[in-house]
Amino acid sequence: MTDAEMDAPGPPPMQGLQVIETALATLPLSPGVYRMLDAKGDALYVGKARALKRRVAAYTQLSRLPERLRRMVHETRQFEVITTGSEAEALLLEANLIKRLRPRYNIVLRDDKSYPWLVLTEDHPYPQITKHRGERRKGASYWGPFASTWAVNQTLTALQRVFLLRSCRDTVFDSRDRPCLLYQIRRCSGPCVERIGKEDYADLVRQAKQFLSGETPSIQKNLAREMEEAAERLEFERAAALRDRIRGLTHVQGRDRINMEGIGDADVVALHQLAGQTCVQVFFFRGGRNNGNRPFFLSHTKDQDTPEQVLGAFLAQLYDDLPPPPLVLTSHEPPDCGLLAEALTIKAGRRVQIHRPQRGDKRAAVQHAATNAREALERRMAEGTAQEALLQGVARLFDLPAAPERIEVYDNSHIQGANAYGVMVAAGPSGFLKNAYRKFSIRGDIKPGDDFAMMREVFERRFGRALKEDPERESGSWPDLVLIDGGVGQLNAAREVLSEIGVHDVPLVAVAKGPDRDAGREWFHQNGRAPFQLPPRDPVLYYLQRLRDEAHRFAITTHRAGRSKALTRSELDDIPGVGTALKRRLLNHFGSARGVRNASFEDLENAPGVGPAVARRVYGHFHPDAGPHDTLRGAAALTSPAAPKSVRDIVPTAAGTAGGEAPET
């Protein structure tokens, strides 16, 4: 191939309709899921079909499509297909991909929170009852889900009050030599100090399981019988204790706001739409008890789909990572109700029914959930109106052409230059945009404590990347206003960076703390204006303080996480091919990372679970210029005056991972 041929421009990229028509030629008539991607590879739409070829062919008839779908087809640059064994499997896969990819043209359930559960540990002679999030483990039974931490805490308190089960960790349980406060206030039976036998405690555990399964009447009847028998035997203390448990059980039963007699496990799902916005309220009932409710606000366009279609898409995504109950009561009937029920049945491994009740207690429960959905949506819209007023005030204050859709706030955090991080938080008409938060680990050769240089690095990385990825500013990721926690120095550093890379139209404002760092006396610095303050009770000032405080909170949290990671890091982490389990064995055997470093090859080779190959790797890491049989005895090394490099070098623990709320950029 000649140089001219290599430099010649290739064929122009296919347009959306052409991409779909090309893919259509090879599509099968089997069930499956299809994805439409834009030029960047981001998902535009995920759909499922009983017959892929027939379903996708509809997108080639542009005149019959609404404007929203015509725009989607126009933006399509790639088309991907996954075939499945049945349409129900396609529905489950579609819901999973929508939640994971969050396509722009789908109805998306934006809910990243995990649900709390109650866990009863059954691999201990005296099982513990506590709340749990995350992955399940063997040797425990799980009860839930609960809509919120408050709901699970209420049930946990009830279980302690009625069934006197322990909630302490096993380490605390094993170290007790006298009863704790919970025993004194009659919230625990005191198994840690043998105030109750194993058989009696097992009976309490059995009753608690009956309660969680909805068998409350039988429990209450048995407790009443035991109380009468104790009174007849003149065991008045035991009778009084049983009386208190009965009262607690009655109190728990009286708290439920909706009567769901005859129904064990069910979810009540109701939808309300207003002014193009949608709220879905979900009540979780397990064992006939109300485990709390949670509102969900769906992301979709104002003209997108009917309430029935929206609810169907919501249910598929809700149960993507949540086990469906046997009965789902809904305010609207999804268009593919039978298919959705079949898909949930496959996921649950038992029959799942989706039902829209017309009368009776079930209908009353759905109406109650619908009322909650309407009220939650009205509150959100009222808050949005107030938020819009604040954003209009921000626009007037800083001479912006319109109310900002995206405000970015920047802050730094470090201790004398160590573990330095810069962070960015974002906010808009809907509040804080948590998925847009970013943290920047300061990497440059910067003098410790130089806040201006740190701010320069953060802005170079943030806006340099924005220019590279979105130079036309079409994605909505560019800010309409930038707030900087600092004074004139930080403002000038940011202005210089933006000027150097050719960005001149992003408004910058520095928010400096007032005298004695008092809130309400902040100074605002903006290019071309003298520094100014706002009246202490100005609502816009409160709003700007909230933005600044959120950035400060996120900066402190990020810095602490980075500092904790550094403290728990060991020099053993740098040895290639040595994992967590092996590092733990080495530290347990030699006592510290210093002991491993100064151990001889023979000592390493004879350590439990190490062997010759690993011993050579570890020894060679610490002694790159020495032969494998050069001897440095561990016993002599342990007397060396050298200090350990970190906490990790002293305490043999598994490698830690510092948590973070946002990806590092």
N, C-alpha and C positions, 0 to 999 in steps of 0.2 A: 504494500500500500504506500502510495506517495505521500509526501508532506501535505500537498494540496488536498488530497483526499481525506487525510486525517483532520485537517482544519476545516473542512467543509461542514456546514451546519447539517445536523441530522433532521429527520422528518419532524414536523411540529407535533407536540403532544396531542393525543386524541381528546376531543371534547366529551362532555358528559354523556350525551345521547349515543355517540359513537362507541364509547366504552361499554355501555350497557348492551348495545346491539351486537358488539363483538363477543361479549360474554354469553349472550343469549344463544348463540349458535351451538355451544357445547354444554348447555345446562341440561340436566336430566329431569325427568318427570317425577322424581322421588321427593320425599319430604326433606327439609333442611333449613338452614339459616343463611341469609346473605347479608353482606356488609358493603356499604358504599363509603369510600374514603375520598378525602380531598387531596389536593396537591402535596400537602405536608404529610399525608399518611394518617391524619386524624379521622376518626369515625364520624360520618355525617348521619348515617341511619343504619339501624340493625332491624331486620325483619325476619319472620318465619313464614313458611309456606308448606301446604300439603303437597303441591306440585311446583317445584321451583321454576320450571320453564314457563308455565302459565302465569304465575304470579309476577315474575320479573317482566314478562312481555307487556304488562299493563303500563310500565313506566316509559315505554317507547311511544305511547299515544299521548303526546304532550297536550293536545287540545282538550283532552278529557280530564286532565289533572288540575287540581287547584294550584293557585299561585305559589303556595309554600312548597309543594312537591316539584313544581317546574323549576324553582330556584335550586332545590336540592339536586335534581338531575343535572342542571347546568354546572354545578360545582363539583360533580363526581369526576374523579380522575382514575380511580382504581375500583375494582369490583371483586369481592372475595366470597366464596361459597363453602359451606360445610354441610355435608349430607348427614342425615340421621336415620335411625331405624323406623321412627314413627313421627307423626305430627306432635304428639305429646312431648316426646323427647326434644323436638325442635323448639317447642314453647319454653321448656326449662332452660335450654341453652340460650335462647334469645334473651330471657330475663337476666341470666347470668352475665351475658356480654353487655347488655344495656347498663347494668349497675357498675360494671367494671370500666367500660369505655366512655360512658356518659355522652352518647351521640347528640349532636346539636338538634336534630329533627325528631328525636324520640321524646315520649313522655318519660321523664327521668325522676326517680325517687332519690332525692339527694339526702341521704341519711347515713352518715359514717359511724354512728354510735353503735356500740355493741349493747346487747340487752343483759341486764343483771339476772342472775338465777340464784336460787337457794341450793346449796350443796350439803348433803349429809354423808360424811365420810364413814364408810362401812368396813374399812380395813384396820380398825382400832377397837379394842375391847369396850371403850366408851366413846361411841361416835360423836363427832362434832358437827354442829349446825352453823353455817355461816353463809355469807353472800359470795358470789363468784362471777367473774367475767372471764372470757377467753375460752381456750380449748378445754375440752373435758378430759378427764383422766380415769383410769380404771380404779376400781375399789371405792366408788362413790356413786350415789344416786342424785339426780338433778331434778329440780322442781321449778317450773316457770314456763315461759319467761315472764318477767315483770316489766311494766312500762317505764319505771324510773327507779332510781336509788331510793327515793322516799317510800315507794310502794314496797320494795323488798325489805327495807328497814322496819316498816310497820308490821309486816308478817313475821320477821325475825323476832321482834319484841313480843309479839303475841305467842310465838312458840316458846320463848323463854319463860313467859309468865304462866302459861298453861301447862307446859310439859317439862319445864325445868331442865332443858338440855344445855350442855356446855357449849360455849362459843369461842373458848380460848384455843390458841394454837397448841400443838402437841408438845412443843418445847416448854411452854409455860405450864401446861398440865403436868409434865414430868417433874418440874422443879418446885411445885407447890408443897409446902409443909403445913399450911393452915388455910382455911377457906377464904376465898376472895370476897369482894364487896357484893358481887352478884348473888352469892349465897346468903349474905346477910339481909339483902332486900328481897329474898325469895324469888330470884330469877334463875337460880341454878340449884341442882340437887347435890352439889359438892362431891362428884365422883373422884376428884383429884386427891381428896383426903379420906376416901372410903366412907363418906357419910351415907352412901347408898350402895347396895350390892349390884353385881353385874346383871343378875336376873331381873331385879327391879328396874334397873336403868334400861335394859333391853325392852321391858314392857313399856316404858315411857317412849322409847324410839318407835315401837310398833304403833302406839297411839298417835304419835306425831305424823307418821306416814298415813294413817287412816284420815287424820284431819286434812292433810295436804291432798288426799285423794277424794275429799268431799264427803267422808263418812262422819260428819260432825254429830248428827242426832244420836247415833249409837254410842259415840264416845261420851256424850253428856249423860245418857241413860246409865252407862256403866259407872261413871263417876258418882252420880247420885246414889246408886245402889251401894257403892263402897263407902260413901259418906254415912249413910244410914247404918250400915253394919258396924262402922267404927264407933258411931255414937252409942249403939246398943252395947258394945263391949267397953263403953266408958273411955275410949281412946279419943279424948276430946281434942288433943292437939292435931292428931291425924285428921279428924273430922273437919277441923277448922281449915287445915291446909287444903283438903279436897274441896271445901266450900269456896275458898279463894280461887282455885283453879276453875270451878264451874262458873264463877262470876266473870273470870277473865274470858272464858269461852263464850259466854253470853254477850260480853262486850264486843268481842270480835265479830260475832254474827250480826250484831246490830249496826255495824259500821257500813255494811254494803248498801249502796244507794239504789241498786237495781236488783229486783227479785228475779233470780234465774233458777228457780226450783225445777228439778227434773233434768237439768242440763249439767253435765260434768265439765267437759273441756270445750270451749267455744270461743271464737273471736267475733266481735260485733264491729262491722266496718260500715261507716256512713260517709257519704261524700256531699259537699256543698260547694257550689260555684257562684261567684259574684264578680261582675266586672272583669271577666276574663281570667280570674284567679281561682284556684282550686285548693280546698283543704279537705283532707280525709282524716277522720277521727277513728282511732282503733281502740276498743276496749278489750282487754285480755281477761278471760274468765278461765280459771283452772280449778277443778274440784267444786264448781258452783260458786266460787268466790271471785270477787273483783280484784284482779292483780294490777289495777291501774289502767290509765289510758294515756295515749300520746297522739298529738296532732302531727300530720305530715302535710307539707306544702309542696305541691308538685311543680316541676319546671316544664312548661309547655307554652306554645303560642296561644294568643287569645282566641283564634279561630280553629283551634286544633281539636278535632274529634268530639264526640258526644260524651255526656257523663258516663254512660255505660262503657264506652271504649276506654275512657280514662281509668275507670275503676278496675277494668279487666287488666290493663297494663300495670296498675299499681299492685294488685294482688299477686301477679306473677313475680314481681320484683320483691315484694315484702317477704314472701316465703322462699326466696332464693337462699338466704342464710338463716332462716328461722323455721323450725319444724312446724308444719301446719297442724292445727287441731282437727278432731274428727268433724267438726261443724263450723262453718263460716257463715254468719248471718250478714247480709248486705242490704244497703238501701236501694241499689240499682242492680239489675241482673246483667252481667257481662254478656256480650254478644256470643262468645264461644264458651258458654258456661260449662257445658258438658266436657269439652276438651280441657278446659282449665282444671276442672275437678279430676279428670283422668290424670293430668300431669301431676297434680298435688298428691294423688293417690300413689303414683309411682314413687314420688319423693319420700312420702311418709311411710310407705310399706304397709299401709292399711287404707281402708275406705275413707275418703274425705268428701263431704257433701257441702256444696255451696247453695244457700237457700235465701230467697227473699221473702220473709214472712209477711202475711197479710192481716193477721189478727193475733190477739192474745199477748202474753208476756213477752214473747220474742219480738213482736212488732213494737211493743212499748220500749224494749231495749234499743232497737234500731232507731226509733224516733228520738230517744234520749241522746244517742250518739250523734244523730244528725243535728240536734240543737247545739251540742257542744262544738261540732264542726263549724256551724254558722257563727257562733259567738267567737271562736278562735280566729276565724277569717276576718270578722269585723274588727277585732282587736288589732290584728296584724295590719289591716288597711289603715286603721286610725294611727297606729305607730308610724306607718309609712308616710302618712300625710304630715305628721309632726317632723319626721326625718327630712322630708322634702322642704319644709319651712326652714329648718336649720341649714340645709345645703344652700338654699336661696340666700340666707343670711351670710354664709361663708363667701358666696359669690360677690355679694355687695361689699363685704369687708375688704376683700383682696382684689377687687376690680376685675373679676373674671367675666367672660362673655355670657356664661350660662351656669346653672347649678352644676357642680362637678359630679360626674358619674363614678369617678374613681379618685380617691385621695390616698396617697402613699405617705407613710410616716417612717422616718429613719432614726436609729439610735445606735450607740455603741456601748459595749460593756466589757470591762477587763479589771484586773487587779494589778496595778503597777505594770501594765503591759502584758501580763501573763494571761493565757487563754483568752485572747482578744477576739471578740465577735462583733460584727455589725449585723443589724436586722432591719427588715422592712415589714411593716404591717399595712394592710389595705382596707379601705372602707368605702361604702357607696350608699345608694338609696336604701338597700336592704340590710344595712348594718355592716359589721365587720366581715370581710371576705377571707375566712380562715384558710381556704385552699390556695389563696394567693400569697400567704405569708412566706417570707424567705429569710434564710440566715446565711451569713457570709463569714466563714472562718478566715481571719486576716492572715494572708500568706506572705505579703511583701516584706522586704527588709526595712522595717519601720522602727524608729526609735521608740522604746517602751513609753507608753503614755501619750504618744503624739496623736491626739484625737483628730486633728485636721488631716493628717496623712491617712488615717484609717477611713475617714469619710471619703477622701479622694478615691481610695481603692474600692470602696463599696460602690460608689457612683460609676467608676470606670467599668466594673464588672456588670452592674445592673443595666446601664443604658448602652454599653457596648454590645451586650448580648441582645438587647431589644432591637438595636439597629440592624444586627445581623439576621435575626429571626423574623422581624416584622417591620421592615423599613417603611412600608406604606401605612402602617398603623391601622390595620383593618381588623385586628383580633380583639380590640378592646382592652389590651394589656398595658396601654400607655396611660400614665396618670394625667388628670386635668389639673392637679395641684399636688405639690410636694411640700411636706412639712418636715423640718429638721429639728431634732431636739438639741439645741445649742444656741450660740450667739452669732456674732458677725463673722468670726473666724470659720466656723463650720459652713456658714452661708457662702462665703467667698470661695472656700475649697470646692464646694459643689458647683458653683457658677463656673469656676475655671475648668473643671472637668467637662461640663456640658458644652462650654464654648469650644474646647479643644476637639471634641468629637462632632461638632456641627449641630448641636441641638440648642436652639435659641428660643423655643416657644413653650417651654414647660415652666410654669410659674413656681418660684421657690420662695418659701417663707421659713425663717428660723424662729423657733419659740424658745426664748431664754427665760430661765427661772428668775423670779423677782428677788428683792432683798430677803435674806434669811430663808430663801427657797420656799417662800410662802405661796401656796396655790391661790390664784386670784389676782396676783400682782405680776404676772408674766409680761415680758416685753416682746413685741413682734417686730421682726426685722425683715423688710422687703426691699428689693432693689428699687432705687429711685424715690424712696419715701423715708422720712425720718422715723426712727423707732417710736412705737406707740403702744398704749395699753387700752384695755377695754374696761367698762364699768364692772365692778366685782360681781354683780348679779346678772350679767348679760347671758342669756341662754346660749348664744354662739360661743362665748368663752367657756362655758361648761362643756359644750360639745368638743371644742378643741382640746380641752384638758383631758377629756376621756380618750381621745385619739392619742395624745402624747403619753398618757399613763399606760395605755395598752401596749404601745411600742416599748416603753420602759419595762413593763412586766415581761414581755417576750424576750427582751434583751437579757434581763437578769436570769430568766429561766434557761435560756440557751447557754449563757456563760457558765452557770452552775453545772449544767449537764456536761459541758466540755471539761470543766475542772474535775468533776467526779470521774470522768473517763480517764483523764491523765493520772489521777491519784491511784486508780486501780490497775494501771498498766504496768506490766513487768517486762524486764529485758528478755524473758523467755518468749514473749509474744513475737519477737523478731526472728526466731529460729524457723526457717521454712520446713514445712512438713510435720511440725509438732503441734498437735491439736489440743483442745481443752482438757480432755481426759488424761492425756499423757503429761501435760503440764501439772495437773493436779497430783498425779502420782509422784512426779519428781519433787515437787514442793513438799509433799507429805513425807517423802523419804529423807530429803536433805535439809528440810526445815526452812529454807529460804532460797531465793534466786541466787544470792551470793554463794550459798553452799553448793548449788548446782554448778555455778561458774568455776569454782575452785576445786571441784571434785576431779579425781584422776579418771583415766579411761576405764580402769578396772572397776572402780567404784560405780561408775555409770553403767557399765555392762552388767554388773551384778545387782543393780537396783531392780525391784519387782516390776515386771511388765515392760522392761526397756529392751534388752537384747543388744547384740553387737552392732547391727546396722544403725539403730537409733542412737546408740552410744557414740558411734563415729560421727554422726551428724551433729549431735549436741556438743561433743568435745571439739570438733572442728570449727564450730561456730565461735566458741570462746578462745580457741587457740589455733588460728589459721596458719601460723608459721611453724607449728610444732607437729611432730609425728604422733600417731595415735597412742603410742605407748610411753610418751613422756609423762611422768607421774607428778601430779600435784595432789597431795592427799587432802581429802575433804576435812579430816579432823583438824589439820593444821590451818586450813583455810578458814574454818569457822571461828578461829581466834583472831583473824585479821581485824585491824581497827577500821577497815573501810565500812562506811555506813550504807545501808540499803538505799536503793534509788527511789523506792516508792512503797506505799502501803502493801501493794501486791507482792513485793519481795519478802514480806514478813508473814503475811497471812495466806495460807494456801486456799484460794478461792477460784471458782470458775471465772472465765473472762466475762467482763461486764459489757453492756452496751448502753451508751448514754442515750436517753430518750430525746426526742425532738418533735416539735409540732409542725415543722415545715421542712421541705427539702433544702439541702445546702446547695447554693448556686455558685 
